[in-house]
């Protein structure tokens, strides 16, 4: 049997996909989650990240340490509010999905994506996606969970969501 050897970065074969993905982060509060948002987004080939809410200092050492230079490969925009963003994306033929458990959400693995242009919206650690945004998206989707807890860390949910969108 052939021995398993861990690969270094240069040895990893890069996968590709044909989707134009934008990740929108609605009022995230912690620098570690912002940094991991960048790292996960870059790993899944996201083209643009939009941070809504408080303006973040992207030179914050916790963000930089957690992001591990992935910000060099992302387009990052910061907006104070989301008033027109979802409407603009819809006009550009993006399917806008809120990653949020709601009375009308469906499991993301069951969502039939019929376009290559996707905006995935994640919400704040405590409050989730703002109601104003939830009312404008095409669909709210959620990650099926099987334990007693009804939620997971927002960036962990983003990771599962991006996996489903890109597979």
C-alpha positions as CSV (number, residue, x, y, z in Angstrom):
1,X,0.0,0.0,0.0
2,X,1.3,3.5,-0.9
3,X,2.2,5.7,2.0
4,X,0.1,8.9,2.5
5,X,2.3,12.0,2.6
6,X,0.9,15.4,3.4
7,X,1.3,17.9,0.6
8,X,2.8,21.3,0.8
9,X,1.0,24.3,-0.8
10,X,2.9,24.1,-4.0
11,X,2.0,20.5,-4.5
12,X,-1.7,20.9,-4.1
13,X,-3.7,20.7,-7.4
14,X,-6.0,23.6,-7.6
15,X,-9.6,23.0,-8.4
16,X,-11.7,25.5,-10.3
17,X,-15.4,26.3,-10.8
18,X,-17.3,28.5,-13.2
19,X,-19.3,30.5,-10.7
20,X,-19.1,34.2,-9.9
21,X,-19.6,34.3,-6.2
22,X,-20.0,37.3,-3.9
23,X,-20.0,36.9,-0.2
24,X,-21.9,39.5,1.8
25,X,-21.2,39.7,5.6
26,X,-24.0,41.5,7.4
27,X,-22.6,43.2,10.5
28,X,-20.0,40.6,11.7
29,X,-18.6,41.6,15.1
30,X,-15.3,39.8,15.6
31,X,-12.0,40.3,13.8
32,X,-11.3,36.5,13.9
33,X,-14.5,35.9,12.0
34,X,-13.7,38.6,9.5
35,X,-10.2,37.1,8.9
36,X,-11.7,33.5,8.6
37,X,-14.3,34.9,6.2
38,X,-11.5,36.1,3.9
39,X,-9.6,32.9,4.2
40,X,-12.6,30.7,3.5
41,X,-13.9,32.9,0.7
42,X,-10.5,32.9,-1.1
43,X,-10.2,29.1,-0.7
44,X,-13.5,28.7,-2.5
45,X,-12.7,31.1,-5.3
46,X,-15.0,33.9,-4.2
47,X,-14.4,37.0,-6.3
48,X,-15.7,39.7,-4.0
49,X,-16.5,40.1,-0.3
50,X,-18.8,42.9,0.9
51,X,-18.7,43.9,4.6
52,X,-21.9,45.6,5.7
53,X,-22.0,47.6,8.9
54,X,-19.2,48.9,11.1
55,X,-16.1,49.9,9.1
56,X,-13.3,47.4,9.8
57,X,-9.7,48.3,10.0
58,X,-8.4,45.6,7.7
59,X,-4.9,46.1,9.1
60,X,-6.1,44.8,12.5
61,X,-3.5,42.2,13.5
62,X,-6.2,39.6,14.4
63,X,-7.8,39.9,11.0
64,X,-4.4,39.8,9.2
65,X,-3.2,36.8,11.3
66,X,-6.4,34.8,10.7
67,X,-6.7,35.7,7.0
68,X,-3.1,34.6,6.2
69,X,-2.6,37.0,3.3
70,X,-5.8,35.8,1.4
71,X,-6.9,39.4,1.2
72,X,-4.4,39.8,-1.6
73,X,-6.6,37.7,-3.8
74,X,-10.0,39.2,-2.9
75,X,-11.9,42.3,-3.9
76,X,-13.1,43.7,-0.5
77,X,-15.7,46.4,-0.2
78,X,-17.1,48.0,3.0
79,X,-20.6,49.6,3.1
80,X,-22.3,51.2,6.1
81,X,-25.7,49.8,5.1
82,X,-27.2,47.4,2.6
83,X,-30.0,49.6,1.3
84,X,-29.5,49.1,-2.4
85,X,-27.0,46.3,-2.6
86,X,-29.4,43.4,-2.9
87,X,-31.5,45.2,-5.6
88,X,-28.3,46.1,-7.5
89,X,-27.2,42.5,-7.5
90,X,-30.6,41.2,-8.5
91,X,-30.5,43.7,-11.5
92,X,-27.1,42.2,-12.4
93,X,-28.7,38.7,-12.5
94,X,-27.2,37.4,-9.3
95,X,-29.2,34.9,-7.3
96,X,-29.2,36.3,-3.7
97,X,-29.3,33.6,-1.0
98,X,-29.4,34.4,2.7
99,X,-27.7,31.7,4.8
100,X,-30.2,31.9,7.6
101,X,-32.7,29.5,9.3
102,X,-36.1,31.0,8.8
103,X,-39.7,29.7,8.6
104,X,-39.3,29.6,4.8
105,X,-35.7,28.5,4.4
106,X,-34.7,25.3,2.7
107,X,-31.6,23.2,3.1
108,X,-28.9,24.7,0.8
109,X,-28.1,21.2,-0.6
110,X,-31.7,21.1,-2.0
111,X,-31.5,24.6,-3.6
112,X,-31.4,24.2,-7.4
113,X,-28.9,26.9,-8.6
114,X,-29.7,27.8,-12.2
115,X,-27.1,30.5,-12.7
116,X,-23.4,31.0,-12.2
117,X,-23.8,34.3,-10.4
118,X,-24.5,33.9,-6.7
119,X,-24.5,36.3,-3.8
120,X,-24.3,34.4,-0.5
121,X,-25.3,36.5,2.6
122,X,-24.3,35.6,6.1
123,X,-25.5,37.4,9.2
124,X,-24.1,38.8,12.5
125,X,-23.0,36.3,15.1
126,X,-25.9,37.0,17.4
127,X,-28.7,38.5,15.3
128,X,-28.2,36.8,12.0
129,X,-29.2,38.4,8.7
130,X,-31.1,41.7,9.0
131,X,-34.9,41.4,8.2
132,X,-34.5,44.1,5.5
133,X,-32.1,41.9,3.6
134,X,-34.2,38.7,4.3
135,X,-37.2,40.3,2.6
136,X,-35.1,41.1,-0.6
137,X,-33.3,37.8,-1.3
138,X,-34.4,35.1,-3.7
139,X,-34.3,32.5,-1.0
140,X,-33.2,31.8,2.5
141,X,-31.2,28.6,2.8
142,X,-29.8,26.8,5.8
143,X,-27.4,24.1,6.7
144,X,-29.0,20.9,8.0
145,X,-27.8,20.2,11.6
146,X,-28.3,16.9,13.4
147,X,-27.6,17.7,17.0
148,X,-29.6,19.5,19.6
149,X,-28.0,22.9,18.8
150,X,-29.8,24.9,16.1
151,X,-26.8,27.0,15.0
152,X,-23.0,26.9,14.3
153,X,-20.4,29.6,13.9
154,X,-21.2,31.9,11.0
155,X,-17.9,31.2,9.2
156,X,-18.4,27.5,9.6
157,X,-21.8,27.8,8.1
158,X,-20.3,29.9,5.3
159,X,-17.8,27.1,4.6
160,X,-20.6,24.5,4.3
161,X,-22.6,26.9,2.1
162,X,-19.7,27.6,-0.3
163,X,-19.0,23.9,-0.5
164,X,-22.6,23.3,-1.6
165,X,-22.6,26.1,-4.1
166,X,-19.3,25.1,-5.7
167,X,-19.6,21.3,-5.8
